[in-house]
Amino acid sequence: MTLIETLAAVRPGSALAEAMEKRAEILRLSEAAHDAVLLPRDPGGLSHGLRAALAARMARHNGNEALADHYDGLVKRAAEDSTALLAQPGTNVDDGRTAEIVRHADRLTLAPRDSTRGHIETLRSVGVGDADIVRLSELAAFVNYQVRVIAGLALIGARQ
């Protein structure tokens, strides 16, 4: 069973489980995307711990505590004390680069339409390279996609 199926509480043998079997490739690709954005071999300028903390934070912003708990496990595994606290919304750090990354992650989760070229320039001005800006955007896109898929599947499952 994939992470999405587990968190959506898909019951084995249910009509939803049967429908999802027909979409197994989508779930497999979602698992691969999870590993690619959370646990890449080369994390670039976004450490595994920072990625996990931001993912947990995004899940909490979206009200999905079970998904946040999953990412908290990755935060713990990364054992990066400097980024672990960022898993909780409302927290930030004094380091300007990381603080701006957190602000942008929050913006992409809570008000993505408010993101502007100016925000990208601000990230660059604090030393975030273009590749890391793309990595951050991929992380936000994936976690927010995951939250929505889990919510939708949970609703369908609840009606069966």
Backbone as CSV, one residue per row, in Angstrom:
resi,resn,N_x,N_y,N_z,CA_x,CA_y,CA_z,C_x,C_y,C_z
1,MET,0.855,-1.180,0.000,0.000,0.000,0.000,0.898,1.239,0.000
2,THR,0.552,2.233,-0.816,1.355,3.449,-0.901,1.040,4.381,0.270
3,LEU,1.872,5.410,0.428,1.643,6.398,1.484,0.285,7.067,1.304
4,ILE,-0.039,7.432,0.078,-1.323,8.094,-0.175,-2.475,7.175,0.203
5,GLU,-2.413,5.912,-0.186,-3.490,4.967,0.158,-3.591,4.801,1.664
6,THR,-2.458,4.733,2.327,-2.457,4.568,3.780,-3.094,5.772,4.460
7,LEU,-2.672,6.983,4.075,-3.178,8.186,4.738,-4.625,8.497,4.353
8,ALA,-5.067,8.006,3.205,-6.468,8.191,2.815,-7.343,7.087,3.416
9,ALA,-6.716,6.168,4.159,-7.436,5.069,4.828,-8.259,4.246,3.837
10,VAL,-7.628,3.917,2.714,-8.298,3.094,1.707,-8.370,1.666,2.235
11,ARG,-9.572,1.148,2.364,-9.767,-0.207,2.882,-9.516,-1.232,1.787
12,PRO,-8.668,-2.215,2.072,-8.443,-3.272,1.081,-9.766,-3.936,0.690
13,GLY,-9.931,-4.182,-0.587,-11.131,-4.840,-1.069,-12.298,-3.902,-1.330
14,SER,-12.183,-2.629,-0.923,-13.272,-1.682,-1.151,-13.328,-1.290,-2.627
15,ALA,-14.427,-0.675,-3.011,-14.572,-0.208,-4.388,-13.487,0.826,-4.698
16,LEU,-13.157,1.646,-3.702,-12.095,2.645,-3.908,-10.761,1.956,-4.139
17,ALA,-10.476,0.908,-3.360,-9.216,0.169,-3.544,-9.148,-0.440,-4.940
18,GLU,-10.274,-0.975,-5.406,-10.305,-1.553,-6.751,-10.087,-0.479,-7.813
19,ALA,-10.701,0.687,-7.613,-10.513,1.787,-8.574,-9.064,2.248,-8.576
20,MET,-8.471,2.276,-7.405,-7.079,2.730,-7.314,-6.112,1.724,-7.928
21,GLU,-6.473,0.454,-7.892,-5.630,-0.548,-8.552,-5.512,-0.261,-10.041
22,LYS,-6.574,0.294,-10.607,-6.556,0.646,-12.029,-5.705,1.883,-12.293
23,ARG,-5.395,2.606,-11.223,-4.555,3.800,-11.335,-3.216,3.592,-10.612
24,ALA,-2.798,2.356,-10.565,-1.582,2.017,-9.813,-0.367,2.801,-10.300
25,GLU,-0.312,3.078,-11.594,0.836,3.807,-12.128,0.906,5.218,-11.539
26,ILE,-0.229,5.856,-11.346,-0.246,7.202,-10.758,0.283,7.145,-9.331
27,LEU,-0.139,6.139,-8.593,0.330,6.011,-7.212,1.823,5.696,-7.171
28,ARG,2.282,4.847,-8.091,3.708,4.527,-8.145,4.516,5.789,-8.470
29,LEU,4.025,6.579,-9.412,4.729,7.812,-9.759,4.690,8.817,-8.608
30,SER,3.609,8.827,-7.856,3.532,9.716,-6.686,4.554,9.307,-5.632
31,GLU,4.728,8.008,-5.441,5.751,7.536,-4.500,7.148,7.931,-4.982
32,ALA,7.371,7.791,-6.282,8.674,8.169,-6.836,8.910,9.668,-6.689
33,ALA,7.858,10.467,-6.890,7.984,11.917,-6.724,8.294,12.258,-5.267
34,HIS,7.653,11.551,-4.351,7.922,11.748,-2.924,9.413,11.586,-2.645
35,ASP,9.966,10.489,-3.119,11.385,10.228,-2.860,12.277,11.242,-3.573
36,ALA,11.883,11.651,-4.763,12.700,12.594,-5.527,12.742,13.977,-4.878
37,VAL,11.633,14.436,-4.327,11.640,15.781,-3.744,12.043,15.790,-2.271
38,LEU,11.855,14.655,-1.593,12.202,14.626,-0.163,13.568,14.025,0.114
39,LEU,13.959,13.055,-0.685,15.181,12.319,-0.383,16.092,12.165,-1.611
40,PRO,16.367,13.259,-2.307,17.215,13.129,-3.500,18.648,12.783,-3.103
41,ARG,19.343,12.113,-4.015,20.758,11.809,-3.747,21.558,13.088,-3.549
42,ASP,21.285,14.083,-4.373,21.950,15.381,-4.240,20.897,16.403,-3.827
43,PRO,20.850,16.765,-2.546,19.806,17.696,-2.098,20.072,19.162,-2.467
44,GLY,21.232,19.427,-3.064,21.546,20.815,-3.413,21.626,21.659,-2.158
45,GLY,21.075,22.843,-2.214,21.114,23.756,-1.077,19.933,23.621,-0.138
46,LEU,19.112,22.594,-0.347,17.985,22.330,0.562,18.227,20.957,1.179
47,SER,18.713,20.943,2.399,19.053,19.668,3.051,17.825,18.776,3.195
48,HIS,18.068,17.516,3.421,16.962,16.579,3.642,16.131,17.000,4.856
49,GLY,16.778,17.470,5.893,16.049,17.893,7.089,15.169,19.103,6.823
50,LEU,15.714,20.077,6.077,14.925,21.268,5.749,13.734,20.881,4.875
51,ARG,13.971,20.028,3.896,12.870,19.591,3.027,11.764,18.918,3.851
52,ALA,12.153,18.024,4.742,11.167,17.313,5.555,10.418,18.271,6.477
53,ALA,11.143,19.205,7.077,10.494,20.170,7.978,9.504,21.042,7.203
54,LEU,9.894,21.483,6.023,8.980,22.301,5.217,7.762,21.478,4.789
55,ALA,7.977,20.224,4.459,6.861,19.365,4.064,5.892,19.178,5.232
56,ALA,6.416,18.944,6.420,5.557,18.804,7.604,4.789,20.097,7.850
57,ARG,5.479,21.202,7.719,4.851,22.522,7.910,3.713,22.725,6.899
58,MET,3.979,22.392,5.628,2.956,22.540,4.587,1.759,21.648,4.889
59,ALA,2.010,20.424,5.327,0.912,19.518,5.664,0.087,20.104,6.809
60,ARG,0.757,20.681,7.797,0.029,21.290,8.925,-0.764,22.515,8.459
61,HIS,-0.184,23.317,7.592,-0.943,24.457,7.053,-2.223,23.980,6.382
62,ASN,-2.171,22.802,5.785,-3.337,22.248,5.097,-4.219,21.395,6.000
63,GLY,-3.880,21.331,7.272,-4.720,20.602,8.225,-4.613,19.094,8.132
64,ASN,-3.513,18.576,7.579,-3.354,17.126,7.480,-2.263,16.686,8.458
65,GLU,-2.679,16.432,9.691,-1.721,16.076,10.745,-1.096,14.699,10.502
66,ALA,-1.833,13.771,9.891,-1.258,12.451,9.615,-0.096,12.562,8.624
67,LEU,-0.267,13.380,7.602,0.815,13.586,6.649,1.977,14.321,7.323
68,ALA,1.659,15.293,8.164,2.704,16.002,8.904,3.489,15.023,9.778
69,ASP,2.798,14.092,10.396,3.484,13.081,11.220,4.449,12.250,10.374
70,HIS,4.026,11.896,9.168,4.926,11.172,8.262,6.194,11.981,8.026
71,TYR,6.030,13.254,7.736,7.208,14.090,7.475,8.016,14.353,8.742
72,ASP,7.339,14.402,9.891,8.084,14.518,11.157,9.053,13.344,11.320
73,GLY,8.639,12.179,10.847,9.539,11.023,10.897,10.795,11.251,10.069
74,LEU,10.632,11.894,8.922,11.805,12.209,8.094,12.653,13.307,8.743
75,VAL,11.997,14.237,9.428,12.732,15.285,10.162,13.608,14.633,11.222
76,LYS,13.015,13.716,11.956,13.750,13.024,13.027,14.920,12.241,12.437
77,ARG,14.667,11.553,11.338,15.708,10.749,10.682,16.866,11.620,10.197
78,ALA,16.569,12.834,9.755,17.617,13.738,9.260,18.489,14.259,10.404
79,ALA,17.918,14.336,11.605,18.658,14.771,12.795,19.385,16.094,12.580
80,GLU,18.646,17.075,12.057,19.191,18.419,11.874,18.473,19.358,12.847
81,ASP,19.080,19.588,13.977,18.438,20.416,14.996,18.093,21.821,14.491
82,SER,18.914,22.349,13.595,18.712,23.727,13.138,17.463,23.902,12.278
83,THR,16.953,22.831,11.693,15.774,22.965,10.834,14.535,22.272,11.398
84,ALA,14.697,21.417,12.377,13.575,20.617,12.890,12.418,21.480,13.381
85,LEU,12.711,22.589,14.023,11.640,23.427,14.579,10.759,24.031,13.498
86,LEU,11.264,24.087,12.275,10.503,24.690,11.186,9.304,23.848,10.769
87,ALA,9.188,22.647,11.290,8.043,21.796,10.963,6.744,22.365,11.527
88,GLN,6.866,23.296,12.452,5.670,23.899,13.060,5.400,25.263,12.432
89,PRO,4.211,25.476,11.888,3.870,26.807,11.363,4.045,27.871,12.445
90,GLY,4.453,29.043,12.014,4.645,30.146,12.954,6.062,30.251,13.466
91,THR,6.894,29.265,13.152,8.286,29.318,13.586,9.149,29.787,12.412
92,ASN,10.305,30.315,12.752,11.299,30.642,11.734,12.648,30.717,12.419
93,VAL,13.665,31.020,11.666,15.026,31.063,12.188,15.618,32.444,11.929
94,ASP,16.756,32.732,12.555,17.415,34.019,12.371,18.210,34.102,11.069
95,ASP,18.649,32.943,10.572,19.408,32.907,9.330,18.540,33.438,8.180
96,GLY,18.985,34.520,7.548,18.189,35.180,6.517,17.843,34.295,5.331
97,ARG,18.782,33.470,4.901,18.525,32.602,3.749,17.422,31.601,4.061
98,THR,17.566,30.910,5.180,16.563,29.904,5.552,15.222,30.564,5.861
99,ALA,15.258,31.711,6.526,14.011,32.404,6.854,13.239,32.763,5.588
100,GLU,13.950,33.202,4.548,13.267,33.548,3.298,12.725,32.307,2.599
101,ILE,13.460,31.210,2.684,12.967,29.945,2.122,11.665,29.544,2.814
102,VAL,11.627,29.683,4.132,10.420,29.334,4.892,9.259,30.253,4.494
103,ARG,9.530,31.562,4.397,8.460,32.495,3.997,7.907,32.123,2.619
104,HIS,8.807,31.772,1.710,8.350,31.421,0.363,7.568,30.102,0.369
105,ALA,8.013,29.139,1.134,7.273,27.872,1.245,5.870,28.122,1.801
106,ASP,5.785,28.977,2.814,4.471,29.325,3.379,3.599,29.998,2.318
107,ARG,4.188,30.913,1.578,3.438,31.641,0.555,2.920,30.671,-0.518
108,LEU,3.779,29.773,-0.968,3.365,28.824,-2.002,2.258,27.896,-1.519
109,THR,2.197,27.676,-0.220,1.172,26.803,0.351,-0.122,27.553,0.650
110,LEU,0.008,28.738,1.229,-1.173,29.452,1.708,-1.774,30.423,0.693
111,ALA,-0.937,31.015,-0.125,-1.430,32.029,-1.072,-0.555,32.022,-2.327
112,PRO,-0.578,30.925,-3.060,0.336,30.819,-4.216,0.134,31.910,-5.262
113,ARG,-1.064,32.408,-5.380,-1.305,33.470,-6.365,-0.610,34.772,-6.002
114,ASP,-0.226,34.912,-4.750,0.458,36.128,-4.306,1.944,36.112,-4.635
115,SER,2.455,34.988,-5.105,3.885,34.894,-5.415,4.203,35.739,-6.650
116,THR,5.302,36.468,-6.550,5.674,37.372,-7.634,7.141,37.176,-8.006
117,ARG,7.506,37.790,-9.094,8.911,37.796,-9.500,9.765,38.433,-8.402
118,GLY,9.194,39.411,-7.703,9.911,40.055,-6.608,10.297,39.067,-5.511
119,HIS,9.430,38.109,-5.235,9.746,37.099,-4.216,10.920,36.225,-4.669
120,ILE,10.953,35.912,-5.949,12.077,35.124,-6.481,13.358,35.941,-6.370
121,GLU,13.266,37.224,-6.683,14.451,38.088,-6.568,14.917,38.181,-5.113
122,THR,13.980,38.204,-4.194,14.340,38.230,-2.767,15.085,36.953,-2.385
123,LEU,14.598,35.820,-2.870,15.304,34.559,-2.600,16.723,34.624,-3.158
124,ARG,16.864,35.107,-4.360,18.208,35.219,-4.959,19.092,36.159,-4.144
125,SER,18.498,37.222,-3.644,19.296,38.219,-2.902,19.851,37.685,-1.584
126,VAL,19.240,36.621,-1.058,19.748,36.024,0.192,20.571,34.768,-0.089
127,GLY,20.888,34.556,-1.377,21.796,33.465,-1.708,21.156,32.153,-2.124
128,VAL,19.870,32.173,-2.395,19.215,30.953,-2.870,19.370,30.919,-4.391
129,GLY,20.033,29.897,-4.887,20.260,29.767,-6.324,19.015,29.320,-7.073
130,ASP,19.065,29.505,-8.372,17.908,29.138,-9.192,17.540,27.664,-9.050
131,ALA,18.533,26.789,-9.005,18.236,25.356,-8.872,17.500,25.081,-7.553
132,ASP,17.886,25.759,-6.483,17.205,25.554,-5.200,15.814,26.185,-5.193
133,ILE,15.643,27.268,-5.923,14.297,27.855,-6.047,13.374,26.861,-6.747
134,VAL,13.891,26.207,-7.775,13.103,25.178,-8.469,12.827,24.008,-7.529
135,ARG,13.845,23.588,-6.776,13.650,22.476,-5.826,12.573,22.826,-4.793
136,LEU,12.599,24.048,-4.291,11.602,24.491,-3.317,10.206,24.494,-3.942
137,SER,10.111,24.959,-5.162,8.807,24.976,-5.855,8.300,23.561,-6.087
138,GLU,9.189,22.654,-6.444,8.799,21.256,-6.635,8.287,20.646,-5.330
139,LEU,8.976,20.943,-4.253,8.560,20.429,-2.947,7.166,20.936,-2.590
140,ALA,6.961,22.234,-2.734,5.649,22.817,-2.406,4.566,22.243,-3.308
141,ALA,4.854,22.117,-4.589,3.860,21.569,-5.522,3.515,20.135,-5.144
142,PHE,4.533,19.338,-4.828,4.273,17.938,-4.518,3.469,17.784,-3.231
143,VAL,3.886,18.438,-2.166,3.191,18.258,-0.879,1.743,18.749,-0.983
144,ASN,1.542,19.869,-1.652,0.181,20.382,-1.778,-0.670,19.483,-2.689
145,TYR,-0.075,18.899,-3.706,-0.765,17.883,-4.530,-1.144,16.688,-3.651
146,GLN,-0.188,16.215,-2.881,-0.393,15.038,-2.032,-1.547,15.278,-1.045
147,VAL,-1.559,16.446,-0.429,-2.628,16.783,0.526,-3.987,16.714,-0.167
148,ARG,-4.064,17.252,-1.360,-5.353,17.283,-2.065,-5.797,15.885,-2.510
149,VAL,-4.863,15.090,-2.966,-5.213,13.718,-3.375,-5.699,12.921,-2.163
150,ILE,-4.993,13.028,-1.066,-5.398,12.303,0.146,-6.784,12.762,0.604
151,ALA,-7.021,14.070,0.592,-8.331,14.591,1.011,-9.440,14.075,0.094
152,GLY,-9.181,14.085,-1.199,-10.193,13.610,-2.139,-10.482,12.130,-1.971
153,LEU,-9.440,11.341,-1.839,-9.637,9.898,-1.668,-10.324,9.587,-0.340
154,ALA,-9.987,10.328,0.688,-10.637,10.111,1.985,-12.131,10.420,1.897
155,LEU,-12.483,11.463,1.159,-13.903,11.788,0.982,-14.628,10.682,0.224
156,ILE,-14.008,10.207,-0.847,-14.624,9.122,-1.618,-14.754,7.880,-0.747
157,GLY,-13.707,7.564,-0.011,-13.729,6.383,0.852,-14.780,6.481,1.940
158,ALA,-15.008,7.680,2.447,-15.999,7.865,3.511,-17.424,7.659,3.012
159,ARG,-17.623,7.841,1.724,-18.980,7.703,1.154,-19.304,6.260,0.793
160,GLN,-18.316,5.391,0.859,-18.557,3.999,0.460,-18.940,3.158,1.649
